[in-house]
């Protein structure tokens, strides 16, 4: 039977089985294994999600805070009759619409595209669980887009009262969108009672909901001020620049306070594994120190600069301020993503794209045999491994040439390990296993969660572990030459 036919039939069976399963049954391991793996050399597919997401959130938070800034400042300019300020705000509104509506929309679609390819199972779970939440978000997103265009393109054609109403309509819709999306990202970190009881609202009002809404609202206010300083330093005359610096400093300081309050609550309501990961992982130690240092620097610069001395908001100051602020924000986003390991959705979906409850079944029946796409690959390329019932006979692995065992081990690596480890590149397995003995490799492959608790457990049979070890041996370089452990130069393995 042609390989394409096998893949098509198995895919149809998988989709039909998934459609018959509810959310609870899926978490109990009732679904077959899921999607093909998207291989991204050097970076890994999940890291690509992080890159696209950071590029988006740096603008999406400005879309919220900048909307509040425009609504407040346009009202102030109308009340005081400040035509120079109104003229500047119109120029800023053009910059705002171009960046948030055009660039923000493109990167927003990019996130959906990327997560659909890189993390399809968690995406499926989030859509099934929060389908009405996403629907609400899109309603408010449409309102945002319409209000933003009316606010800018009808500037001067609407009376001041109506113009302000449109501005506040945008600002309110943007903040509600932030709340809706933050509830879902908070759910990914700590679903709370949803795991045991299910339900939309239990998942929505999760333990991370309030901390992350506070922190992200603060981030929106602070980032908006950074964008205002950057734009005003280039486009506003000195007198107006001082006014904008002084007026934007208070919401920025409020944003900094909200970030700190949300950050403390975020840590308090982290799952125990995430709290321990912050202390156990050296990279996260460094990043935590970095984010505290950057936040302190930004706070001091904000207080001494725009708040106390608005005249300091020069082009150089604004650029430095913006770089430090976005660096702190990016670091926080990375930490938020990293502490979820070994899960994408805590206790619901693991980073390698399987449900925790599936691990015993895959250990008993085989990882290659349990996956739609892995089994289709084996059936098409190695039909001699199938028994009369169409199942993969693991006792036949040893009869394969070593080259084919390595190839099957590579398939296992891609599906089981590549979410966190590139072959060479980000957390590259080649360098991590440099100089390891076969027994060391075997121990780590069969019990990764004992070596690092934030690694997902092995979800295959001992025979499949042997294939993965064979593959890792084939790519692991020897220990560096010239090193002495017992008086004898190390010559490699």
Number of C-alpha atoms within 10 A of each C-alpha: 8 8 13 12 12 17 19 14 12 17 17 12 13 19 13 11 13 18 9 10 13 12 14 13 13 18 20 13 18 18 20 17 24 19 20 14 21 19 17 16 13 15 21 24 23 24 19 16 21 18 14 18 21 20 17 21 19 19 25 26 25 27 28 28 29 29 30 24 24 23 22 15 19 22 20 14 17 15 10 10 11 12 11 13 21 18 14 16 21 19 16 21 21 14 14 25 20 12 16 24 19 13 15 22 17 12 21 20 12 16 21 15 13 21 21 16 19 25 22 19 23 23 18 13 17 18 13 13 19 20 13 12 20 17 11 14 20 14 13 22 18 12 16 26 19 14 21 24 17 17 27 20 14 12 15 11 11 14 10 16 10 12 22 20 15 22 24 21 21 29 25 19 22 26 22 17 22 21 19 20 16 23 24 23 20 26 23 24 27 25 27 23 14 18 16 9 10 15 14 14 13 16 24 24 18 22 24 28 25 19 23 23 23 23 24 26 24 26 28 31 31 33 28 29 29 28 22 22 28 21 19 25 24 13 15 20 12 16 11 16 26 23 14 22 27 18 17 24 23 18 19 26 20 15 25 25 18 23 26 18 16 23 18 13 18 24 15 14 20 18 19 10 16 22 15 14 19 19 12 15 14 11 12 18 14 11 17 18 11 16 20 14 13 19 20 14 16 22 18 12 17 26 17 13 21 26 21 14 14 23 16 19 24 19 16 12 16 23 18 15 22 20 14 18 22 18 16 22 20 20 18 18 15 16 17 15 17 19 23 24 21 23 25 24 23 22 20 21 22 22 25 24 21 27 23 18 17 20 19 15 16 20 16 13 17 23 24 26 22 21 21 23 23 23 24 23 19 19 22 17 12 15 14 14 19 17 12 8 7 12 16 23 15 18 9 13 19 12 10 13 9 15 12 16 21 22 15 23 21 21 21 21 22 21 22 23 20 27 24 21 23 22 23 16 14 14 16 17 20 19 16 14 18 18 17 18 13 13 10 12 19 19 14 17 23 20 16 17 15 13 11 15 16 22 19 22 21 22 26 24 19 17 15 24 23 21 24 26 25 22 23 25 20 14 16 18 17 17 16 12 10 10 13 10 7 7 7 9 11 15 12 14 11
